[in-house]
Amino acid sequence: MKSLWSDSDAKAFEPDPLELRAYTSRLLGQNADLVLHGGGNTSVKVTAKNLFGDDEEILYVKGSGWDLGAIEAAGFAPVRLDVLQFMAGLDQLSDGEMVRMQRAAMTDPYAPNPSVEAVLHAIIPYKFVDHTHADAVVTISNTPDGEATIRKIYGDRLLLIPYVMPGFILAKTVYDMTRDIDWARYDGMVLMNHGVFSFDDDAKRSYQKMIDIVTMAERYIASETSL
């Protein structure tokens, strides 16, 4: 898979993490092998001043209804990070309750509703988080021996999460599975039958990790079909 990253293009957005987030999101969304219209989501964590002048940690996550391939800064929902992280620790929460809590924790009431995977983005301890439904990875994970094949391709580089419906249950599953892990050991995460996450404190590295993960899957498929 070819990287679409341009250092010269990115330089114009670097002073504003949210604008840079929108730029790298468009790179993902414009590749149909990664994202179809309405699919995938991305986020960036920033420190911002609230109305009282105090610093506040905010997760800007893709808003529902926005196309990742054409998203602008206005397409991201600003949600208080500590609220999302608190939600991950709850024993149970219906998706309806989750949506209401996320909406109540937004700092801009006019922004779009946060992605249903906002809580999952919040518990990944990196500034930039990218999530796609990469065709090559999903193709492999959907086979009868998908889990074994994913481990064969990536070894211990990626976290492997069993299939769970997107929403609170998925976020809770990942939260429980990763409480004691060293995230620095991993370049990304595969959600079986669902998609891929990559993450980093640097936007370019997070994007490039996604490209590298998918490229490895594409090469594996090509090697198997050429036999």
Secondary structure per residue as TSV (DSSP state, phi and psi in degrees):
chain	resnum	aa	ss	phi	psi
A	1	M	-	360.0	131.2
A	2	K	-	-82.2	133.8
A	3	S	-	-75.0	134.8
A	4	L	-	-98.7	4.4
A	5	W	-	-62.6	137.3
A	6	S	-	-127.1	117.7
A	7	D	H	-60.6	-38.4
A	8	S	H	-68.5	-40.0
A	9	D	H	-66.5	-44.3
A	10	A	H	-63.8	-33.0
A	11	K	H	-58.1	-34.0
A	12	A	T	-67.8	-23.9
A	13	F	T	-100.3	-13.2
A	14	E	T	-57.2	-33.9
A	15	P	T	-63.6	-21.0
A	16	D	S	-121.2	107.7
A	17	P	H	-56.5	-33.6
A	18	L	H	-71.1	-40.3
A	19	E	H	-66.0	-37.4
A	20	L	H	-66.1	-38.5
A	21	R	H	-61.5	-42.6
A	22	A	H	-64.0	-40.1
A	23	Y	H	-62.0	-50.0
A	24	T	H	-68.8	-29.5
A	25	S	H	-64.6	-40.1
A	26	R	H	-65.2	-35.8
A	27	L	H	-59.4	-41.4
A	28	L	H	-70.3	-46.7
A	29	G	H	-69.0	-21.8
A	30	Q	T	-84.7	-1.2
A	31	N	-	-105.4	109.4
A	32	A	T	-66.4	-16.7
A	33	D	T	-77.9	-10.3
A	34	L	T	-109.1	-42.1
A	35	V	-	-143.6	129.0
A	36	L	-	-96.2	162.7
A	37	H	T	-50.6	127.2
A	38	G	T	88.7	-10.1
A	39	G	-	-94.7	168.3
A	40	G	-	71.9	162.2
A	41	N	E	-159.5	156.0
A	42	T	E	-139.3	164.5
A	43	S	E	-155.2	163.6
A	44	V	E	-143.9	140.1
A	45	K	E	-101.7	130.1
A	46	V	E	-135.5	161.2
A	47	T	E	-103.7	126.6
A	48	A	E	-134.4	156.2
A	49	K	E	-82.2	133.9
A	50	N	-	-88.7	-173.6
A	51	L	T	-62.6	-21.2
A	52	F	T	-95.9	3.7
A	53	G	S	83.7	8.0
A	54	D	-	-92.6	148.0
A	55	D	E	-69.7	141.6
A	56	E	E	-142.5	135.7
A	57	E	E	-84.6	124.8
A	58	I	E	-122.7	136.2
A	59	L	E	-100.2	116.6
A	60	Y	E	-92.8	113.7
A	61	V	E	-123.3	148.3
A	62	K	E	-49.7	132.8
A	63	G	B	-82.8	145.3
A	64	S	T	-59.1	137.7
A	65	G	T	93.5	-11.8
A	66	W	-	-88.2	142.1
A	67	D	-	-85.9	122.1
A	68	L	G	-61.2	-28.6
A	69	G	G	-72.8	-15.0
A	70	A	G	-130.9	14.4
A	71	I	-	-68.1	144.2
A	72	E	-	-116.4	175.1
A	73	A	G	-55.4	-35.0
A	74	A	G	-66.0	-14.9
A	75	G	G	-84.7	3.0
A	76	F	E	-105.4	138.3
A	77	A	E	-94.6	125.5
A	78	P	E	-87.8	117.5
A	79	V	E	-126.5	139.5
A	80	R	E	-64.3	123.5
A	81	L	H	-64.2	-39.1
A	82	D	H	-65.8	-31.8
A	83	V	H	-68.1	-44.7
A	84	L	H	-62.2	-41.5
A	85	Q	H	-67.7	-35.3
A	86	F	H	-63.7	-41.4
A	87	M	H	-59.7	-36.9
A	88	A	H	-62.2	-26.8
A	89	G	T	-86.7	-3.5
A	90	L	S	-71.2	150.0
A	91	D	S	-69.8	-38.4
A	92	Q	-	-154.8	155.1
A	93	L	-	-166.1	125.8
A	94	S	-	-72.0	157.6
A	95	D	H	-63.7	-32.8
A	96	G	H	-63.8	-43.6
A	97	E	H	-65.0	-39.1
A	98	M	H	-60.9	-46.0
A	99	V	H	-60.8	-42.2
A	100	R	H	-66.4	-41.3
A	101	M	H	-66.6	-40.1
A	102	Q	H	-63.4	-43.3
A	103	R	H	-63.7	-39.4
A	104	A	H	-68.4	-23.9
A	105	A	T	-91.2	2.4
A	106	M	B	-74.2	147.5
A	107	T	S	-93.7	-7.6
A	108	D	-	-131.4	106.9
A	109	P	T	-67.6	-12.7
A	110	Y	T	-96.0	-3.9
A	111	A	S	-75.7	161.1
A	112	P	-	-67.9	161.8
A	113	N	-	-61.5	139.1
A	114	P	B	-65.3	152.9
A	115	S	-	-54.3	149.2
A	116	V	T	-67.1	-9.7
A	117	E	T	-102.9	17.4
A	118	A	H	-59.5	-41.1
A	119	V	H	-62.9	-39.5
A	120	L	H	-63.0	-44.1
A	121	H	H	-59.6	-37.4
A	122	A	H	-67.0	-31.1
A	123	I	H	-88.1	-7.6
A	124	I	S	-83.5	117.3
A	125	P	-	-82.4	50.3
A	126	Y	S	-134.6	154.9
A	127	K	S	-65.2	-46.6
A	128	F	E	-110.9	131.6
A	129	V	E	-130.9	127.9
A	130	D	E	-118.7	136.6
A	131	H	E	-135.1	124.3
A	132	T	E	-129.9	168.0
A	133	H	-	-109.0	54.6
A	134	A	-	-51.7	124.2
A	135	D	H	-54.6	-47.1
A	136	A	H	-63.7	-43.3
A	137	V	H	-69.4	-43.3
A	138	V	H	-65.7	-37.2
A	139	T	H	-57.5	-44.1
A	140	I	H	-71.1	-44.2
A	141	S	H	-68.1	-20.2
A	142	N	T	-85.8	-0.9
A	143	T	S	-83.1	161.3
A	144	P	T	-56.3	-35.2
A	145	D	T	-104.0	31.1
A	146	G	H	-56.9	-45.3
A	147	E	H	-63.9	-45.1
A	148	A	H	-63.7	-38.0
A	149	T	H	-68.8	-42.1
A	150	I	H	-58.6	-43.8
A	151	R	H	-65.7	-35.8
A	152	K	H	-63.7	-41.7
A	153	I	H	-71.4	-45.7
A	154	Y	H	-106.8	-11.6
A	155	G	T	60.5	-129.8
A	156	D	T	-99.4	14.2
A	157	R	S	-70.7	-27.7
A	158	L	E	-121.1	143.7
A	159	L	E	-72.2	142.5
A	160	L	E	-120.1	119.0
A	161	I	E	-114.3	127.5
A	162	P	-	-63.0	158.2
A	163	Y	-	-64.8	129.8
A	164	V	-	-141.7	142.4
A	165	M	-	-57.2	135.9
A	166	P	T	-57.1	147.9
A	167	G	T	126.7	-156.1
A	168	F	H	-62.8	-40.2
A	169	I	H	-62.1	-39.7
A	170	L	H	-64.2	-47.4
A	171	A	H	-60.1	-42.5
A	172	K	H	-64.7	-40.6
A	173	T	H	-60.3	-47.3
A	174	V	H	-66.1	-40.5
A	175	Y	H	-58.5	-47.0
A	176	D	H	-68.3	-35.3
A	177	M	H	-75.6	-20.2
A	178	T	S	-116.6	10.7
A	179	R	T	-56.3	-39.1
A	180	D	T	-112.3	16.1
A	181	I	-	-88.6	161.8
A	182	D	-	-97.3	100.5
A	183	W	G	-59.8	-25.3
A	184	A	G	-64.6	-15.3
A	185	R	G	-76.4	-13.0
A	186	Y	-	-118.1	142.7
A	187	D	S	-93.0	-16.0
A	188	G	E	-178.2	-166.4
A	189	M	E	-149.0	133.8
A	190	V	E	-106.1	125.9
A	191	L	E	-96.3	113.0
A	192	M	T	-55.5	135.5
A	193	N	T	61.2	21.0
A	194	H	T	-138.0	-60.4
A	195	G	E	168.9	-159.9
A	196	V	E	-131.9	143.5
A	197	F	E	-117.8	139.7
A	198	S	E	-126.3	160.2
A	199	F	E	-160.5	150.8
A	200	D	E	-173.2	163.7
A	201	D	S	-82.3	-7.6
A	202	D	S	-113.8	130.2
A	203	A	H	-62.1	-43.1
A	204	K	H	-65.1	-43.2
A	205	R	H	-65.2	-38.7
A	206	S	H	-63.5	-44.2
A	207	Y	H	-62.3	-45.7
A	208	Q	H	-66.8	-34.3
A	209	K	H	-60.5	-40.6
A	210	M	H	-61.2	-46.7
A	211	I	H	-61.1	-42.6
A	212	D	H	-65.7	-42.4
A	213	I	H	-61.0	-46.3
A	214	V	H	-69.4	-38.3
A	215	T	H	-59.5	-41.4
A	216	M	H	-61.4	-40.1
A	217	A	H	-66.3	-42.2
A	218	E	H	-62.5	-41.6
A	219	R	H	-66.1	-37.2
A	220	Y	H	-64.2	-46.4
A	221	I	H	-60.3	-43.0
A	222	A	H	-63.4	-38.3
A	223	S	H	-68.5	-34.9
A	224	E	H	-74.6	-37.3
A	225	T	H	-79.1	-15.1
A	226	S	T	-87.4	-7.2
A	227	L	-	-72.8	360.0
